[in-house]
């Protein structure tokens, strides 16, 4: 069998079982493949990670311990968004950052709409109280802070703009009470997420569903859109059109799924329910840090669809 220089079979990576790709065994299996770009790609896939946050001491603390966990592993493939932009501008052929991150905060104050659709600047220099996080890793959206009524689409508008200017392939949203395995994220990107222009209409996360809108969607704890879908949702649909399409009770993740699946072309939904590389919810610092310590248990394998919630008759043995 043909081998690499280290004498390990070249096909070993391709055929080891899903269980053997758990984080605790990842380094042993994949050391031959470190730093290799996907075949046919001039640059590694770039995946913008937006960590949703807000103002106040509780959320200042959350940003602090997120920065000491999955943002602090020392892997140069993850960096602040500002550092990624610097690399693209100054040393594009030597760019190492693959997952730029930013904390996303609604900063426009009570006089601003909850979804950006006017000619005002998309971002601001400070939060609504005039403060700036000293770490320099926050994006201040020029909208009234909210959870369910436009923050995510405004962030997608921001991400689509960045994608066009700085070559970002995917725009992801993660809650600040989700603990992420950076190693498994990197491996997922390398294995499964092609760069532009091969990334058309890709949408992923753990599956949930809306009975009222007859759609599947990705749960809000973590999901991502290819840059073209982000552009469609944020710029192809007007604020008014999105308002018409929303659920009766605004539901951030369900509404995002409605917007995505309104696309006239087929959408490729990547269901991560059986390969979840994050833990959620981790509301307290103690729970978050414990979750970070348990990253070796990931990926977790859940139900492909939330039958327990959507189909109680099925769960009672009355399905197919």
C-alpha positions, 0 to 999 in steps of 0.5 A: 500500500502506498504510504507517506514518508512517515510510513503510515498508510495513506488510506488510514485517514479516509477509512477510520471509523466515526468513533475514532475521529473523536477529539481524544484520538484526533491528533494521533490519526491526523498528524500527517495532515497538519497544515495541508490545504484542501486539494485544489484550493489556493487558500484554506477555507475561511470561516468567520465566527461571530460570538453573540454577546451584549453589554453588562457585567454578566456578558463582560465576564462571559467574554473573559472566560471565552477568551481563556478557553477556546479562543486561547489555544495558541493555534494561529488558525484562529485569530481576532477579526482585525488580525485576519484583515491585517494578514489579508491586506499586508501578507495575503500569500502568507495568511495563517488565520482561517477562523477569524472571530468577533464578539457581536454586540447591538450598539445603536441604542433605543432610537435605532431599528432592530434590523439594519435596512437604512443608509446609516453606517452598519457598524459603530466604534463603541457600544450604546454606552460609549464604551469599547472593550479593551481587548479589541475583538468586538463588532458593534452593530448599528442596531438596537440590541435584540435577540430575535428580531434582526440582530442575526440578519444584520450580522449576516449583512456585516459578514457578507460585506466582509466576505466580498472585501476580504475573502471569507467563505462562511459566516457562523453564529454561536451563542456565548453559552456554547463551548466550542472544540476548536480542533474539531471545528478546524477538522470539520472545515478541512473535511467538509467545507469547500472554499468559494466558489464551491460553497454555494448555498450551504447551511448547517447546524443541529436540526430543528423544525418549524411546524408552522413554516414546514421547514427544517432549520439550524438551532441558534446555539451554533449555525453557519451560512455560506457567504452567498446565502448570507448575502441573499438573506441580508441583501437579497431580502429587504427588511420588510420582506423578512418581517413578512416571513417571520414567525408570529412570535419572532424566533431567531433561528427559525426565522433564519431558516425561513429566510434561507429556504426561501432561496429559489435554488436548492439549499444544501443543509448540513445536519450536525446533530450527529456530529456536534463539536460544541456543548450547550447551554453553559450558563455559568462560568463553572459550567462553561469551564467544566464543558471546556474540560470535557471537550475530549468527549466530543463529538456528540451524537444526538438524534438526527431530527428532534422527534421527541419534541416534534413527533411524540406519537413516533416516540411512543412507537407509533411511527413507521 
